[in-house]
Amino acid sequence: MTELFLGCPVWACESWKGSLFTGTASRRDWLPQYSSVFRTVEGNSTFYALPPLDRFHEWGSSAAPGFRFCLKVSRSITHDRRLRKAGAELAGFIEAAEVLSSHRVLGPSFIQLPPDFSPAEAPALQDFLNELPTHLPWAVEVRHHAWFDQGHHEQWLIELLTSHALDFVLFDSRPLYSAPPADEIERISQSRKPRTPLRQTVTGRHPFLRIVGRNHVQQTLPWLTEWGPVIAGWLQQGLQPFVFTHAPDDRFAPDFAALMHAQISLAYPALPALPAWPGKQQPAIRQKSLFD
């Protein structure tokens, strides 16, 4: 099985019926059908609230073998408590992650820090990372521009993550901002998505890339042709990249992921083909019998 984990920011999207999903798929079918094609997904819902543990068991038993959920750490930990005195909240999150781990479907959970979380709060970050259970995979996303100073602060962060074998979340919003918005959804996305400096930094075993494109996914090709060889290089090094393709409108995220896969394949021909989408598979033609 390939070491590439490619996916979208969600797995539940009504608009995928008839394309990624079969036209008759119910909500209970969405995760099995999604995970038959893509090998990972961002669990953004956990940022806002943790579902009951039964829900995590349901997800774990519904996903295809080899699939990985990458949960976003709860905002109560990152934004409300800013990593401080969040022991109870962290325990709850870890309990949920452990459920997915027991089903062998847990990928790196990512700690997305607030935009105003600067290097001035570095001690809180260091203390928090020291408390994380090392048997679970983690990644860290910083957004304050001072972390990208190409100097002391950035080097400190890289060394901290490397020493903990944690992954540095790479965020590329260049495609989104490459032209004025073509529609209202792109306009809203441009008003919300950060424009952090681009990096290709690797600090752990799972390079973690989140790339935000356009609703017309062909417009993203200049950036995908750049990332294709980079991701191929990670695979050749024996790393396990996690790559998430965001479109302003989730309806186009699978097409964006397929285009990314194609560009990686050009640089890494050993990459297995993307499985056929359930909604695009042709039904088998039943042969007539003598009794029809």
C-alpha positions as a printed NumPy array, in Angstrom:
array([[  0.   ,   0.   ,   0.   ],
       [  1.283,   3.459,  -0.884],
       [  2.645,   5.64 ,   1.892],
       [  0.773,   8.671,   0.531],
       [ -2.25 ,   9.821,   2.536],
       [ -4.263,  12.123,   0.291],
       [ -7.662,  13.528,   1.156],
       [-10.095,  16.391,   1.625],
       [-11.106,  18.623,   4.549],
       [-14.43 ,  16.77 ,   4.93 ],
       [-15.931,  13.404,   4.016],
       [-19.607,  14.382,   4.298],
       [-20.754,  16.501,   1.373],
       [-24.191,  16.152,  -0.165],
       [-22.922,  17.634,  -3.432],
       [-20.677,  14.602,  -4.036],
       [-23.671,  12.338,  -4.705],
       [-23.478,  11.176,  -8.288],
       [-19.726,  11.753,  -8.561],
       [-17.572,  10.64 ,  -5.628],
       [-20.637,   9.031,  -4.016],
       [-23.247,   6.942,  -5.72 ],
       [-26.431,   8.796,  -6.505],
       [-28.4  ,   6.765,  -3.984],
       [-25.841,   6.949,  -1.151],
       [-27.248,   7.757,   2.276],
       [-25.229,   9.526,   4.971],
       [-24.182,   6.183,   6.443],
       [-22.628,   5.301,   3.061],
       [-20.581,   8.473,   2.726],
       [-17.603,   7.55 ,   4.913],
       [-17.211,   4.01 ,   3.492],
       [-17.429,   5.357,  -0.055],
       [-15.116,   8.295,   0.631],
       [-12.508,   6.079,   2.316],
       [-12.616,   3.612,  -0.589],
       [-10.995,   6.348,  -2.704],
       [ -9.072,   8.643,  -0.35 ],
       [ -6.894,   7.534,   2.54 ],
       [ -7.311,  10.427,   4.971],
       [ -9.555,  13.304,   5.991],
       [ -9.314,  16.307,   8.265],
       [-11.521,  16.028,  11.32 ],
       [-12.356,  19.709,  11.614],
       [-15.552,  19.127,  13.599],
       [-13.51 ,  18.195,  16.69 ],
       [-12.182,  21.754,  16.751],
       [-15.638,  23.002,  17.755],
       [-16.901,  20.145,  19.938],
       [-16.076,  16.521,  20.636],
       [-18.814,  14.101,  19.574],
       [-19.701,  11.228,  21.913],
       [-17.161,   8.396,  21.992],
       [-19.678,   6.117,  20.294],
       [-19.359,   8.323,  17.227],
       [-15.603,   7.727,  17.065],
       [-16.184,   3.969,  17.314],
       [-18.685,   4.298,  14.472],
       [-16.174,   6.183,  12.337],
       [-13.424,   3.707,  13.126],
       [-15.52 ,   0.704,  12.124],
       [-16.908,   2.387,   8.981],
       [-13.644,   3.511,   7.39 ],
       [-11.765,   1.334,   4.932],
       [ -8.579,  -0.458,   6.096],
       [ -5.539,   1.806,   5.94 ],
       [ -7.581,   4.991,   6.338],
       [ -6.493,   7.779,   8.728],
       [ -8.45 ,  10.535,  10.492],
       [ -6.459,  13.7  ,  11.28 ],
       [ -8.388,  15.401,  14.06 ],
       [ -8.068,  19.104,  14.733],
       [ -7.363,  19.686,  18.426],
       [-10.265,  21.366,  20.224],
       [-10.396,  25.161,  20.184],
       [-11.075,  25.066,  23.939],
       [ -7.435,  23.949,  24.244],
       [ -5.761,  26.035,  21.552],
       [ -7.806,  29.219,  21.431],
       [ -9.7  ,  29.516,  24.712],
       [ -7.027,  28.277,  27.117],
       [ -4.126,  28.947,  24.74 ],
       [ -2.518,  25.634,  25.766],
       [ -2.53 ,  26.559,  29.456],
       [ -4.29 ,  24.625,  32.23 ],
       [ -6.118,  22.547,  29.64 ],
       [ -5.545,  19.166,  31.261],
       [ -9.218,  18.172,  31.418],
       [ -9.914,  19.25 ,  27.842],
       [ -6.793,  17.513,  26.572],
       [ -7.731,  14.306,  28.413],
       [-11.088,  14.311,  26.645],
       [ -9.479,  14.818,  23.259],
       [ -6.921,  12.078,  23.876],
       [ -9.697,   9.68 ,  24.901],
       [-11.404,  10.275,  21.554],
       [ -8.136,   9.894,  19.633],
       [ -7.441,   6.642,  21.458],
       [-10.716,   5.222,  20.138],
       [ -9.621,   5.835,  16.563],
       [ -6.184,   4.492,  17.39 ],
       [ -7.775,   1.28 ,  18.675],
       [ -9.413,   0.913,  15.252],
       [ -6.048,   1.615,  13.547],
       [ -7.401,   4.681,  11.746],
       [ -5.705,   7.544,  13.609],
       [ -3.403,   9.924,  11.753],
       [ -1.592,  12.946,  13.2  ],
       [ -3.899,  15.185,  15.226],
       [ -3.049,  18.789,  14.424],
       [ -2.71 ,  21.617,  16.884],
       [ -3.734,  24.767,  15.029],
       [ -2.589,  27.776,  17.04 ],
       [ -4.485,  31.097,  16.925],
       [ -3.249,  33.759,  14.48 ],
       [ -2.1  ,  35.928,  17.412],
       [ -0.199,  33.109,  19.164],
       [  3.305,  34.534,  18.768],
       [  6.765,  33.407,  19.909],
       [  6.105,  35.398,  23.094],
       [  4.033,  32.374,  24.135],
       [  6.718,  29.846,  23.24 ],
       [  7.032,  28.568,  26.846],
       [  3.339,  27.601,  26.838],
       [  3.798,  25.722,  23.573],
       [  6.854,  23.894,  24.87 ],
       [  5.136,  22.928,  28.122],
       [  2.078,  21.699,  26.257],
       [  4.047,  19.56 ,  23.816],
       [  5.944,  18.037,  26.737],
       [  2.606,  16.776,  28.1  ],
       [  1.432,  15.053,  24.925],
       [  1.396,  11.245,  24.914],
       [  4.203,  10.133,  22.639],
       [  2.434,   6.992,  21.389],
       [ -0.039,   9.163,  19.451],
       [  0.97 ,  11.172,  16.333],
       [  0.734,  14.982,  16.435],
       [  1.352,  17.975,  14.155],
       [  1.548,  21.715,  14.862],
       [  0.29 ,  24.595,  12.702],
       [  1.455,  28.122,  13.526],
       [ -0.027,  31.201,  11.886],
       [  1.631,  34.228,  13.483],
       [  4.17 ,  35.587,  10.986],
       [  6.867,  35.971,  13.635],
       [  7.29 ,  32.175,  13.594],
       [  8.46 ,  32.504,   9.984],
       [ 11.336,  34.908,  10.633],
       [ 14.   ,  32.639,   9.029],
       [ 15.916,  33.252,  12.217],
       [ 15.816,  32.514,  15.918],
       [ 12.079,  31.928,  16.363],
       [ 11.673,  29.7  ,  13.338],
       [ 14.764,  27.681,  14.174],
       [ 13.584,  27.254,  17.769],
       [ 10.244,  25.92 ,  16.555],
       [ 11.844,  23.516,  14.077],
       [ 14.185,  22.167,  16.738],
       [ 11.327,  21.819,  19.231],
       [  9.14 ,  19.832,  16.819],
       [ 12.047,  17.724,  15.611],
       [ 13.052,  16.834,  19.166],
       [  9.486,  15.623,  19.824],
       [  9.198,  13.9  ,  16.414],
       [  6.141,  16.069,  15.686],
       [  5.182,  17.286,  12.231],
       [  5.178,  20.888,  11.046],
       [  1.925,  21.722,   9.245],
       [  2.633,  23.324,   5.867],
       [ -0.058,  25.701,   4.648],
       [ -0.167,  26.928,   1.055],
       [ -2.87 ,  29.444,   0.181],
       [ -1.077,  30.881,  -2.874],
       [ -3.544,  29.345,  -5.373],
       [ -6.495,  30.884,  -3.535],
       [ -4.986,  34.368,  -3.654],
       [ -3.583,  34.075,  -7.184],
       [ -6.479,  36.058,  -8.685],
       [ -9.537,  38.023,  -7.576],
       [-12.425,  35.839,  -6.405],
       [-14.502,  34.343,  -9.192],
       [-17.591,  33.876,  -7.026],
       [-18.993,  34.676,  -3.607],
       [-17.643,  31.491,  -2.   ],
       [-14.108,  32.348,  -3.136],
       [-14.568,  35.876,  -1.841],
       [-15.506,  34.575,   1.604],
       [-12.607,  32.124,   1.551],
       [-10.14 ,  34.89 ,   0.708],
       [-11.466,  36.932,   3.613],
       [-10.853,  34.084,   6.08 ],
       [ -7.868,  31.989,   5.021],
       [ -4.41 ,  33.053,   6.273],
       [ -1.515,  33.954,   3.999],
       [  1.354,  32.537,   6.006],
       [  4.78 ,  32.3  ,   4.371],
       [  5.327,  29.125,   2.389],
       [  7.6  ,  26.458,   3.803],
       [  8.542,  22.884,   2.89 ],
       [  9.939,  22.11 ,   6.342],
       [  9.919,  18.481,   7.479],
       [ 10.32 ,  17.764,  11.189],
       [  8.813,  14.269,  11.515],
       [  7.796,  11.174,   9.595],
       [  4.542,  12.594,   8.234],
       [  4.981,  15.798,   6.212],
       [  1.617,  17.508,   6.591],
       [  0.458,  19.767,   3.732],
       [ -2.794,  21.74 ,   3.583],
       [ -3.233,  23.519,   0.251],
       [ -6.12 ,  25.845,  -0.602],
       [ -7.061,  26.097,  -4.264],
       [ -9.789,  27.532,  -6.464],
       [-13.216,  26.289,  -7.434],
       [-11.95 ,  25.971, -11.008],
       [ -9.353,  23.413,  -9.99 ],
       [ -7.364,  23.607, -13.244],
       [ -6.246,  27.074, -12.094],
       [ -4.192,  25.374,  -9.361],
       [ -1.911,  23.504, -11.774],
       [  1.091,  25.868, -11.495],
       [  1.3  ,  25.139,  -7.763],
       [  0.553,  21.436,  -8.065],
       [  3.343,  21.004, -10.595],
       [  5.609,  22.548,  -7.944],
       [  4.383,  20.31 ,  -5.129],
       [  4.304,  17.08 ,  -7.137],
       [  8.096,  16.526,  -7.146],
       [  8.378,  17.658,  -3.507],
       [  5.834,  15.093,  -2.341],
       [  7.413,  12.466,  -4.575],
       [ 10.731,  13.218,  -2.892],
       [  9.181,  12.606,   0.516],
       [  7.87 ,   9.247,  -0.68 ],
       [ 11.272,   8.323,  -2.056],
       [ 12.755,   9.088,   1.367],
       [ 10.367,   6.622,   2.978],
       [  8.208,   9.315,   4.599],
       [  4.411,   9.171,   4.851],
       [  2.993,  12.491,   3.61 ],
       [ -0.483,  13.681,   4.551],
       [ -1.85 ,  16.012,   1.858],
       [ -5.202,  17.811,   2.101],
       [ -6.741,  19.664,  -0.826],
       [ -9.101,  22.481,   0.159],
       [-11.385,  24.192,  -2.334],
       [-13.413,  27.251,  -1.336],
       [-16.487,  25.168,  -2.188],
       [-16.105,  21.643,  -0.736],
       [-17.899,  20.287,  -3.765],
       [-14.667,  20.654,  -5.779],
       [-12.236,  19.226,  -3.198],
       [-12.216,  15.664,  -4.619],
       [-11.434,  16.963,  -8.115],
       [ -8.613,  19.022,  -6.614],
       [ -7.283,  15.915,  -4.849],
       [ -7.428,  13.899,  -8.084],
       [ -5.46 ,  16.626,  -9.872],
       [ -2.877,  16.618,  -7.068],
       [ -2.586,  12.829,  -7.32 ],
       [ -1.951,  13.09 , -11.045],
       [  0.877,  15.591, -10.518],
       [  2.512,  13.435,  -7.845],
       [  2.264,  10.424, -10.171],
       [  4.205,  12.263, -12.858],
       [  7.159,  12.574, -10.482],
       [  6.584,   9.233,  -8.745],
       [  5.363,   6.688, -11.333],
       [  5.233,   3.918,  -8.699],
       [  2.288,   5.665,  -7.069],
       [ -0.806,   3.431,  -7.411],
       [ -3.697,   4.813,  -9.402],
       [ -6.444,   6.554,  -7.479],
       [ -9.34 ,   4.085,  -7.017],
       [-12.437,   4.614,  -9.112],
       [-15.059,   6.849,  -7.544],
       [-18.145,   4.882,  -6.465],
       [-20.41 ,   7.371,  -8.201],
       [-18.58 ,   6.963, -11.501],
       [-18.327,   3.181, -11.582],
       [-20.472,   1.66 , -14.284],
       [-22.92 ,  -0.95 , -13.045],
       [-22.284,  -4.451, -14.336],
       [-24.453,  -5.488, -17.283],
       [-26.401,  -8.612, -16.445],
       [-26.361, -11.142, -19.26 ],
       [-29.72 , -12.422, -20.36 ],
       [-30.548, -15.978, -19.537],
       [-32.634, -18.396, -21.472],
       [-35.493, -17.65 , -19.091],
       [-35.569, -13.818, -19.545]])
